[in-house]
Amino acid sequence: MTREHFNAELKRLQDETCVLGTMVATSITEAVRQLCARDRAGSERLIAWDRRVNEKCHAIEMATLTLIATQAPVATDMRVLAAVLETARELERIGDYAKGIAAISLKLGDAPYAQPVWDLLTEMSVRARDMLDRALDAFARRDLPAAHAIIRQDDGIDDLFNQIFGIAMHPNGALPGVAAGDLTATLERANYLMWIAHNLERSADRVTNICQRVIFTVTGELDDLDPM
């Protein structure tokens, strides 16, 4: 393979990773929108859509590993390919979190929550989507300052998660429709709420991992990856 062809394949893999990222970013916001709208059919479609996300991730992985095995890249080229490989895997996991939210939506059915709960979940999804969109741009442009800025933004997601955690621990009027004293129903609904918030918080953590890969590509230094 000539250098020109290698560079073209490297660019293609980065572009395909960004396409995968766009697919996943849409899944995150759509999962919460469908949850709030009680769009059962939409949730079912999103669960099925995750198969395409997995297929895209697998194709990127195979092409990246093939390029590494056949071309033995070094230095920056190797770091770029490593970043592509790991970023695709992080994106696949974010897609799994979106699918998990859709699955919870199906379990909840029409069970109501107070409007502040929906507002917090929607805000979490919007912020996570914004972080991911900007991380993909930083990935494509190898933008070191942007990667650092996005990592700092994760604290805002954690703050929203803590607010939802507080509601789940002390639901009071946040779970309308649950009969007074029905501890089982209260715990079940609070648990679902926590899992939705957990998936969104973990999605943002995966975005910070992507930003760490951008930093690694540019500097060769890698730390503070969240393994979960």
N, C-alpha and C positions, 0 to 999 in steps of 0.2 A: 504494500500500500504506500503510495506517495504521500509526502507531507501534506500536499493540498487535499488529497482524499481523506487523510486522517483528520485534518482540521474541519473538513465538511461534516464528517461523521460525529466529531466532538460537538460541533454546533447543533447538529440534528438532535443529539441526545439531550442537550441542554434545553432545546426548544420543546421536545417531547415531555420533558419533566415539567416545564411550565404549563403545558397543556393539561397534564395530569393534575397539577396544582389548581388550575381553574376548575376542573371537574369537581375536585374535592371541596374547594371554597364554596361552590354553588351548593353542594350537598349539605354543608353545615348550616347555611342560612335557610335553605329549603326545609331541612329537618325540623327546625324550630318553628318556621312559619306554618308548616303543616300541622305540627303539634298544637299551636295556638288556634288554628282554624278548624281543628278536628277533621282534617282532610285525610280520612282513612285510605282512600284510593291513592292519594299522593304519597303517603307513607309506604304503602306497599310497592309503589313504583320505585321509590328511593332505595328500598331494600334490594330490589332486583337490579337497579342501576349499579349497586356496589360491585356486582360481578364484573362490569366493564372497567371499573376502577382497578380492580385486582388484575385483570387481564393486561391493562395498560402498564401497570407497575411491573408485572412479570416480563413483559416485552422489553421494557427499559433495562431491567436487571440483566436479562440474557444478552442484549446487545452490548451493554457496558462490560460485562464479564468477558465476552468474546473479544472486544477491542483490547482489553487489558491482556488477555492470554495471547493474542496474536501479534500485538504491536509492542509489548513490554514498555509502556510509557514510563517516563521518569519526571522528577521535579514537579513543576506546575501542572503539566498534563496529567500526571498521576493523581494529583490532589483534586483536579477538576473532576476526573472520573470517579474518584472516591466520593466526592461531594454529590455527584449525580446519583450514584448508587444509594447512598444513605438518605438523600433527600427524597428519592422515590419511595423508599421504605417508610419514612416518616409520614409522607402524604398518604400512603396506603393505610396507615394506622389512623390518621385523622378521618379517612373515609369510613373506617370501622366504627369510630365514635359517632359519626353521623348516622350510620345504619343502626347503631344501638339506640339512639334517640328515637328513630322511626319505629323501632320495635317496641319501645316503651310507650310511644304514642298509641300503638295498636292495643296494648294492654290496658291503657287508661280509658279507652273508649270515650264516653262523654263526661267523665268525672270532672267536675268544675274545680277551678282554683280562682282565688281572688285576682283581680286585675294586676295588682303590683307584682305578683309572681310572674305573670306573662311578660310584664314590662322588663323585669330583671333578666329573665331568660333571653328575651329578644335582644336586649342591650349586650349581653354576653356574646351572643352569636354574631352580632354586628361588629363588635370589637375584635373578636377572634378572626372574622372574615377580613377585616381591614388589616390586621397584623399579617395574615397569610398573603394577602394581595401584595403588600409592601415587601414581605420577605421574598416572594417570587421575583419581584423587580430587582431587589438587592442581589439575589442569586444570579439573575441574568446579567447584571451589570458589574458584579463583584464589588458592590458598594459597601465598603467597610463601615463608614459612619452610620449609614442607614441600618445595617445589621445590629450595631450596638444600640441604636435608638429604639429599635423594635424590641430588643430584649428587655430594655427598661420599662417598656409599656406593659409587660406582663403583670406588673403589680396591680394595675387597674382591673384586670380580669380576676385576680385573686381577691380583691376587695368585693367585687360583685358576688363571687362564690361565697365569701364569708357572710354576706347579707342573706343569701339564700339558705345557707346553713343555719343561720339564726331563725329563719322562718320555719325550717323543717324541725328544729328542736323545740320551738315554741309556736306551733301553728295557729292557735287561737282562731281568728276569723279567716285565715288564709285557705282553709279547706272547706268551703261551703258545701252543704249537702251531706256531710258526715254527721250522723246522729250523735247527740251528746252522750259521752261515755263509751262510744264505740271505739275502743282502743285499737282493735285489729285494723279497722278501716283507716284510722288516723295514721297508724304506723306504716301501713302499706303505701298510702298516698305520699306521706313524707319521704319514704324511702325512694319512691319513683322520682320525686322532685330532686333528691340528692344525687341520684344517678345521672339525671339529665345535666345538672350543673357540673357534676364531676366530668362528664364527657366533654363539655365545653371547656372546662379548665384544663383538662389534659390536652385538648386540641391546641390550646394556646402554648402549653409547654412544648409540644412537638414543633410548633412554629419557632420557638426560641432555639430548639436543636438545629433547625434548618439554618437559622442565622449563625449559629456556631460553626456550621459547615462553611458558610460564606467566609467567616473569619479565618478558618483553617485554610481555605483555598488561597486567600490573599497572603496570609502571614506564615502558614505552616504550623501554627500553634492551635491546639485543640484542648479545651477544658470545659468543665461545667455542663457536660451533656447530662440530660435527665434520662435515665435508663428505663423508666417505667413506660 
